[in-house]
Amino acid sequence: MCPRVKSRPKTISKSKSAKLWILLVGVNQYQDRQSLPSLQYSALDCQGLVEALKDATASLSEKEVIIHHDFVAQRPQIADVQQSIDRIINSARSNDTI
């Protein structure tokens, strides 16, 4: 006997197209420096990934890219990253891709 599976809605509202959410974090030096060693390439890799994703997602009209890396004046703190995650969780719709 097959298990019962809830069916998905057949149509997605055309007024709200699906959105792509991208969260990139590239931190070389952690806040807790004593227990975690620094990384060498994380922030640089993050920058490279940003550029690659710009090209790869250029045709998508609905997207939001949130970036945290060390190469900015105000280095990201864990609270900043958590706030970005909360924003995505509270804003993403069921047909979005995260």
Backbone bond lengths (Angstrom), bond angles and torsions (degrees), N, CA, C in turn:
res aa  C-N    CA-C-N  psi(-1)  N-CA   C-N-CA  omega(-1)  CA-C   N-CA-C  phi
1 M - - - 1.440 - - 1.533 108.55 -
2 C 1.319 117.25 133.75 1.462 122.09 -179.27 1.517 110.54 -76.19
3 P 1.324 116.87 141.50 1.460 118.54 174.43 1.524 109.56 -69.46
4 R 1.297 115.73 149.76 1.463 120.06 178.46 1.516 109.27 -76.90
5 V 1.290 115.26 132.81 1.451 121.68 179.28 1.519 107.62 -121.17
6 K 1.316 115.53 130.06 1.459 118.63 176.62 1.517 108.68 -67.19
7 S 1.296 116.60 133.05 1.462 118.93 179.97 1.518 110.28 -81.02
8 R 1.315 114.01 148.65 1.455 120.65 177.97 1.519 108.74 -84.54
9 P 1.325 116.99 155.89 1.459 118.28 174.77 1.526 109.87 -60.09
10 K 1.321 116.47 141.58 1.458 121.24 -176.78 1.522 112.22 -70.87
11 T 1.323 117.04 -32.74 1.463 119.65 -177.13 1.514 110.19 -125.09
12 I 1.308 114.18 150.60 1.454 121.30 174.87 1.515 106.85 -108.19
13 S 1.287 116.99 135.65 1.453 121.20 -178.88 1.523 110.37 -53.58
14 K 1.327 115.91 126.65 1.464 119.69 -178.52 1.515 111.94 -74.52
15 S 1.320 117.96 -18.03 1.460 120.02 179.91 1.530 111.64 -73.66
16 K 1.301 117.21 -24.01 1.462 121.96 179.00 1.516 108.68 -119.93
17 S 1.329 116.76 96.19 1.457 118.97 178.82 1.528 109.33 -77.34
18 A 1.302 114.24 157.08 1.461 120.06 -179.48 1.523 109.74 -65.35
19 K 1.311 115.36 145.42 1.461 121.97 -177.95 1.521 108.96 -115.75
20 L 1.322 115.10 145.04 1.457 121.44 175.09 1.522 108.09 -101.22
21 W 1.323 116.07 124.18 1.466 122.70 177.40 1.521 107.69 -107.99
22 I 1.328 116.47 128.62 1.463 121.28 178.12 1.521 108.07 -126.95
23 L 1.320 116.48 126.63 1.462 122.60 175.73 1.517 107.66 -119.62
24 L 1.338 115.75 117.83 1.460 121.06 -179.68 1.517 109.17 -116.99
25 V 1.323 115.39 131.62 1.463 121.27 179.32 1.526 107.84 -129.31
26 G 1.324 115.06 122.25 1.463 120.64 177.89 1.515 109.35 -132.33
27 V 1.313 116.05 96.08 1.466 121.29 -175.88 1.525 108.72 -120.19
28 N 1.306 115.73 121.18 1.464 119.92 178.04 1.528 112.17 -84.27
29 Q 1.317 116.39 -37.55 1.464 120.92 -178.02 1.525 109.58 -117.06
30 Y 1.322 114.20 116.74 1.455 120.61 -179.42 1.519 110.62 -79.32
31 Q 1.334 114.91 155.19 1.464 119.78 177.12 1.519 111.02 -60.25
32 D 1.314 116.11 -38.84 1.457 121.94 -179.39 1.533 108.17 -91.26
33 R 1.304 117.15 73.81 1.459 122.90 -173.10 1.527 113.10 -69.43
34 Q 1.323 117.61 -22.71 1.463 119.46 -175.64 1.524 111.99 -72.97
35 S 1.323 117.21 -36.81 1.462 118.52 -176.41 1.528 113.01 -100.94
36 L 1.325 117.99 -13.07 1.461 120.78 -179.93 1.525 110.09 -124.14
37 P 1.302 117.25 124.91 1.476 119.14 179.70 1.528 110.73 -72.26
38 S 1.322 116.41 156.02 1.459 121.70 177.36 1.526 110.37 -71.92
39 L 1.306 114.87 152.65 1.461 121.52 176.37 1.524 108.66 -102.33
40 Q 1.305 117.41 162.15 1.458 120.11 -177.97 1.520 113.35 -102.07
41 Y 1.329 118.69 -34.25 1.455 120.48 -168.32 1.528 115.43 -121.12
42 S 1.292 118.01 0.51 1.455 120.14 -174.20 1.529 112.74 -58.85
43 A 1.326 118.07 -49.12 1.466 121.08 -178.64 1.523 110.90 -66.49
44 L 1.306 117.46 -40.11 1.463 121.71 178.66 1.524 110.74 -65.97
45 D 1.325 117.22 -42.44 1.465 121.06 176.47 1.519 110.85 -61.78
46 C 1.320 116.46 -38.75 1.467 121.36 178.93 1.526 109.93 -61.13
47 Q 1.330 116.86 -44.89 1.462 120.47 178.42 1.530 111.08 -61.84
48 G 1.300 117.64 -42.40 1.461 121.21 178.15 1.516 112.33 -64.23
49 L 1.325 116.00 -39.34 1.462 120.64 178.75 1.524 110.84 -66.60
50 V 1.333 117.12 -36.81 1.466 120.97 176.86 1.524 109.39 -58.14
51 E 1.324 116.81 -47.95 1.464 120.69 -178.96 1.531 111.32 -63.90
52 A 1.318 117.38 -42.31 1.467 120.93 179.70 1.520 110.99 -64.62
53 L 1.329 117.10 -40.44 1.462 120.33 -179.28 1.523 112.09 -71.80
54 K 1.325 117.92 -29.27 1.472 120.04 175.30 1.523 109.26 -59.07
55 D 1.320 116.77 -46.77 1.462 121.15 179.29 1.521 111.58 -67.23
56 A 1.320 116.80 -44.72 1.464 121.30 -175.42 1.521 113.22 -68.12
57 T 1.332 117.27 -27.60 1.465 120.47 -176.79 1.527 112.28 -111.20
58 A 1.316 117.32 15.45 1.468 121.04 -176.61 1.530 112.71 -58.27
59 S 1.310 117.86 -31.86 1.461 120.76 -177.40 1.531 113.29 -81.07
60 L 1.311 117.67 -9.59 1.473 120.46 -179.28 1.520 110.07 -85.15
61 S 1.311 115.88 126.96 1.468 119.29 -179.71 1.522 111.98 -84.67
62 E 1.310 116.63 -30.20 1.463 121.36 -177.60 1.521 109.47 -106.40
63 K 1.322 116.46 97.34 1.461 119.95 176.83 1.520 108.43 -153.08
64 E 1.316 114.24 153.66 1.455 120.91 174.42 1.514 107.73 -138.51
65 V 1.328 115.16 124.02 1.449 121.70 -179.36 1.524 107.91 -113.09
66 I 1.325 115.67 120.63 1.462 121.82 178.84 1.524 106.83 -112.15
67 I 1.320 115.57 125.16 1.458 120.44 -172.75 1.525 110.31 -123.81
68 H 1.316 115.87 132.11 1.464 122.94 173.01 1.529 107.32 -129.25
69 H 1.325 116.99 118.10 1.459 119.88 174.66 1.523 109.78 -151.20
70 D 1.320 115.34 170.81 1.465 121.98 -173.19 1.522 114.76 -75.03
71 F 1.331 118.25 -14.68 1.463 120.45 -173.63 1.524 112.67 -90.45
72 V 1.308 116.65 43.80 1.464 122.71 174.91 1.526 107.36 -132.41
73 A 1.332 115.99 163.51 1.465 119.77 -177.53 1.531 111.31 -60.04
74 Q 1.317 116.95 -44.34 1.473 122.18 -179.48 1.522 107.97 -102.98
75 R 1.322 117.64 100.08 1.461 121.18 -179.81 1.519 110.62 -60.87
76 P 1.341 116.95 144.08 1.462 119.62 -178.36 1.527 112.28 -67.74
77 Q 1.286 114.69 142.05 1.452 122.38 174.43 1.523 107.73 -108.83
78 I 1.310 116.90 162.26 1.466 119.95 -178.68 1.534 111.05 -58.98
79 A 1.317 117.80 -33.69 1.468 121.04 178.39 1.530 110.86 -64.00
80 D 1.336 117.71 -35.19 1.465 121.12 178.26 1.530 110.70 -64.83
81 V 1.314 115.91 -44.25 1.460 120.51 -179.89 1.528 110.01 -66.22
82 Q 1.320 117.27 -43.43 1.465 120.83 178.35 1.525 111.08 -61.68
83 Q 1.325 116.87 -38.65 1.460 120.96 178.29 1.539 110.50 -64.16
84 S 1.315 116.94 -39.73 1.463 120.73 177.30 1.526 111.15 -64.62
85 I 1.314 116.58 -41.93 1.472 120.33 177.62 1.522 110.13 -62.34
86 D 1.325 117.29 -44.84 1.466 121.28 178.26 1.525 110.94 -60.55
87 R 1.312 116.68 -40.50 1.467 120.98 179.73 1.521 110.65 -61.39
88 I 1.326 116.25 -44.22 1.460 119.93 178.90 1.526 110.50 -64.77
89 I 1.321 116.62 -46.46 1.467 120.98 -178.93 1.531 110.94 -59.02
90 N 1.313 116.30 -41.19 1.461 120.34 -176.61 1.523 113.53 -81.75
91 S 1.327 118.08 -15.62 1.465 120.65 -176.19 1.528 114.14 -108.34
92 A 1.313 117.33 -26.98 1.463 120.18 -176.06 1.514 111.19 -67.01
93 R 1.336 114.30 141.14 1.466 120.82 177.70 1.529 109.32 -100.78
94 S 1.297 116.42 169.38 1.464 121.01 -173.73 1.525 113.01 -63.78
95 N 1.321 118.86 -24.85 1.461 119.92 -179.14 1.532 112.89 -97.17
96 D 1.326 117.61 4.58 1.470 122.74 178.17 1.524 110.65 -79.30
97 T 1.316 115.13 163.24 1.464 122.44 175.14 1.511 107.83 -118.08
98 I 1.323 116.14 130.12 1.469 121.15 -179.87 1.505 107.96 -113.81
